[in-house]
Amino acid sequence: MKIYAFDSLPSTQVWLTEMAAKREVDLPCAVIAKMQTEGVGSRRNRWIGKRGNFFASVATLQKDLPSDLPLAATSIFFAYLMKSVLEEMGSKCWLKWPNDIYLKERKIGGCITAKKGDAIIAGIGVNIVDAPHGFGVLEIEASPSELLEKFLEKVENPPLWKQIFSNYSLEFEKSKNYSTHVGDETVELKGAVLQEDGSLKIGQRRVVSLR
């Protein structure tokens, strides 16, 4: 997989989404930056990070993802792959529904996913050297290049969604101590039920994780 590397970008996600939309890159491919100045987070928030943290995005054709992966579960899918990389390296991190990587009670990373035509673009950020106030930092030593290499290995040889869902459905119980946002509304996850397509049933509502 071709990797585009930059010293600094406003946003790896915006850069790759625009390049994929204009067909100026061949898929699959990835982009990584040592510094990101206008990172994109969920709900139009910024992902603020220091130089040396992990800032990357990967674009792949939807047909090359696992055949049983629902579109609604893509955020969980890519975030879970990164969480698995960190776990295999010794981290005790966990995945808060649908796309936040936590260490104990602090967020250390996250994933945002976009669909452009037949392409899926997933942006991943992980605090490995520093974090803004209120956020956490990865507790193990890891370099951005190492994380990207291991992450892309999983993207290129992914497990089936049913395997991820089987494992994540147990870990999801931790998310019930938190809330999520549905538009501008904050919704408690205490009574949420994880569905097989990665969405949640909260009362009579279905909440989808694609972000």
C-alpha positions as CSV (number, residue, x, y, z in Angstrom):
1,M,0.0,0.0,0.0
2,K,1.4,3.4,-0.9
3,I,2.0,5.8,2.0
4,Y,2.1,9.6,1.5
5,A,4.2,11.2,4.3
6,F,4.2,14.8,5.3
7,D,5.9,16.9,7.9
8,S,2.7,18.8,8.5
9,L,-0.9,18.9,7.2
10,P,-4.0,20.7,8.2
11,S,-5.8,17.4,8.3
12,T,-4.8,13.9,6.9
13,Q,-8.5,13.1,6.7
14,V,-9.4,16.2,4.6
15,W,-6.3,15.7,2.4
16,L,-7.0,12.1,1.6
17,T,-10.8,12.6,1.2
18,E,-10.2,15.3,-1.3
19,M,-7.5,13.4,-3.2
20,A,-9.7,10.2,-3.3
21,A,-12.7,12.2,-4.5
22,K,-10.6,13.7,-7.4
23,R,-9.1,10.2,-8.2
24,E,-5.6,11.7,-7.7
25,V,-4.5,8.7,-5.6
26,D,-4.8,5.0,-6.3
27,L,-6.6,3.0,-3.6
28,P,-5.8,1.6,-1.2
29,C,-3.4,4.1,0.2
30,A,-2.6,6.0,3.4
31,V,-1.3,9.3,4.5
32,I,0.6,10.2,7.7
33,A,1.8,13.5,9.1
34,K,4.2,14.4,11.9
35,M,2.0,17.4,12.8
36,Q,-1.7,18.2,12.2
37,T,-3.0,21.7,12.6
38,E,-6.7,21.4,11.8
39,G,-7.5,17.8,12.6
40,V,-11.1,16.7,12.0
41,G,-13.0,15.1,14.9
42,S,-16.6,13.9,15.4
43,R,-19.5,16.4,15.1
44,R,-17.3,18.9,13.3
45,N,-14.9,19.2,16.3
46,R,-11.2,19.7,15.9
47,W,-8.7,16.9,16.9
48,I,-6.0,18.9,18.6
49,G,-2.6,17.2,18.9
50,K,1.1,17.8,19.5
51,R,4.0,17.0,17.1
52,G,5.0,13.4,17.5
53,N,1.5,12.1,18.1
54,F,-0.1,9.7,15.5
55,F,-2.0,11.4,12.7
56,A,-3.0,9.2,9.8
57,S,-5.8,8.3,7.4
58,V,-6.3,5.3,5.1
59,A,-8.5,5.0,2.0
60,T,-9.7,1.7,0.7
61,L,-12.4,0.5,-1.7
62,Q,-15.6,-0.6,0.1
63,K,-15.5,-3.9,-1.8
64,D,-12.1,-4.7,-0.3
65,L,-13.4,-4.6,3.2
66,P,-14.9,-7.7,4.9
67,S,-17.9,-8.9,3.0
68,D,-20.0,-9.0,6.1
69,L,-19.1,-5.5,7.3
70,P,-22.2,-3.3,7.5
71,L,-21.7,0.3,6.4
72,A,-23.0,1.5,9.8
73,A,-20.1,-0.3,11.6
74,T,-17.1,1.1,9.7
75,S,-16.2,3.5,12.5
76,I,-16.2,0.7,15.0
77,F,-14.3,-1.5,12.5
78,F,-11.3,0.8,11.9
79,A,-11.2,2.0,15.6
80,Y,-11.2,-1.6,16.7
81,L,-8.3,-2.5,14.4
82,M,-6.2,0.3,15.9
83,K,-7.2,-0.7,19.4
84,S,-6.1,-4.2,18.6
85,V,-2.7,-3.0,17.4
86,L,-2.2,-1.1,20.7
87,E,-3.4,-4.0,22.8
88,E,-0.9,-6.4,21.0
89,M,1.8,-3.9,21.9
90,G,0.9,-4.0,25.5
91,S,-1.6,-1.3,26.0
92,K,-4.6,-1.7,28.3
93,C,-6.8,0.6,26.1
94,W,-10.4,-0.1,25.2
95,L,-12.9,1.1,22.6
96,K,-15.8,3.4,23.7
97,W,-18.7,3.2,21.3
98,P,-18.3,3.9,18.5
99,N,-14.9,5.4,17.7
100,D,-13.1,6.6,20.8
101,I,-10.0,4.8,22.2
102,Y,-9.8,5.2,25.9
103,L,-7.2,4.4,28.5
104,K,-9.0,3.9,31.9
105,E,-11.3,7.0,31.9
106,R,-9.5,9.2,29.5
107,K,-9.7,9.4,25.7
108,I,-6.3,8.9,24.0
109,G,-7.4,8.5,20.4
110,G,-10.3,8.2,18.0
111,C,-11.4,7.4,14.5
112,I,-13.6,9.3,12.0
113,T,-14.9,7.6,8.8
114,A,-16.2,9.0,5.6
115,K,-17.7,7.4,2.5
116,K,-16.9,9.0,-0.9
117,G,-18.3,7.1,-3.8
118,D,-17.0,3.6,-3.6
119,A,-14.2,4.6,-1.2
120,I,-14.1,4.5,2.6
121,I,-11.7,6.9,4.3
122,A,-10.8,6.4,7.9
123,G,-8.8,8.9,9.9
124,I,-7.1,7.8,13.1
125,G,-5.5,9.9,15.8
126,V,-3.6,8.6,18.9
127,N,-1.9,10.7,21.6
128,I,1.5,9.0,22.0
129,V,3.6,11.8,23.4
130,D,1.3,14.6,24.7
131,A,-2.4,15.4,25.0
132,P,-4.7,18.4,25.6
133,H,-6.1,19.0,29.1
134,G,-8.6,16.3,30.0
135,F,-7.3,13.8,27.5
136,G,-4.9,10.9,28.1
137,V,-1.6,9.6,26.6
138,L,-0.8,6.1,25.5
139,E,1.0,4.3,28.3
140,I,3.4,2.3,26.1
141,E,6.2,3.4,23.8
142,A,5.3,3.5,20.2
143,S,6.3,5.4,17.1
144,P,3.9,6.8,14.5
145,S,5.6,4.8,11.8
146,E,5.3,1.6,13.8
147,L,1.6,2.1,14.5
148,L,0.9,2.9,10.9
149,E,2.7,-0.2,9.7
150,K,0.9,-2.5,12.1
151,F,-2.5,-0.8,11.4
152,L,-2.2,-1.2,7.7
153,E,-1.3,-4.9,8.1
154,K,-4.7,-5.3,9.7
155,V,-6.5,-3.2,7.1
156,E,-5.0,-5.4,4.4
157,N,-5.8,-8.7,6.1
158,P,-8.8,-7.8,8.2
159,P,-10.8,-10.2,10.4
160,L,-14.5,-10.7,9.5
161,W,-16.9,-8.3,11.1
162,K,-18.6,-11.2,13.0
163,Q,-15.3,-11.9,14.8
164,I,-14.9,-8.2,15.8
165,F,-18.5,-8.0,16.8
166,S,-18.2,-11.1,19.0
167,N,-15.3,-9.6,20.9
168,Y,-16.6,-6.0,21.0
169,S,-20.0,-6.9,22.2
170,L,-18.4,-7.9,25.5
171,E,-16.2,-4.8,25.7
172,F,-19.2,-2.6,24.9
173,E,-20.4,-3.0,28.5
174,K,-17.7,-0.4,29.5
175,S,-19.4,2.2,27.2
176,K,-22.6,2.0,29.2
177,N,-20.9,4.2,31.9
178,Y,-20.7,7.0,29.3
179,S,-22.8,9.0,26.9
180,T,-22.7,9.7,23.2
181,H,-23.9,12.4,20.9
182,V,-26.8,12.1,18.5
183,G,-26.6,15.3,16.6
184,D,-26.4,18.0,19.2
185,E,-28.1,15.8,21.8
186,T,-26.2,14.0,24.6
187,V,-27.6,10.5,25.1
188,E,-26.7,8.2,28.0
189,L,-25.6,4.7,27.0
190,K,-26.7,3.0,30.2
191,G,-29.6,1.2,28.6
192,A,-28.2,0.9,25.1
193,V,-28.2,-2.4,23.3
194,L,-25.5,-3.1,20.7
195,Q,-27.0,-4.4,17.4
196,E,-25.2,-6.7,15.0
197,D,-24.8,-4.0,12.4
198,G,-22.9,-1.8,15.0
199,S,-25.8,0.5,15.7
200,L,-27.4,1.0,19.1
201,K,-31.0,0.5,20.2
202,I,-31.7,3.1,22.8
203,G,-35.3,2.9,23.8
204,Q,-37.2,3.1,20.6
205,R,-34.3,4.8,18.8
206,R,-31.7,3.4,16.5
207,V,-28.4,5.2,16.6
208,V,-25.9,4.6,13.8
209,S,-22.1,4.8,14.4
210,L,-21.0,6.1,10.9
211,R,-19.1,9.4,11.5
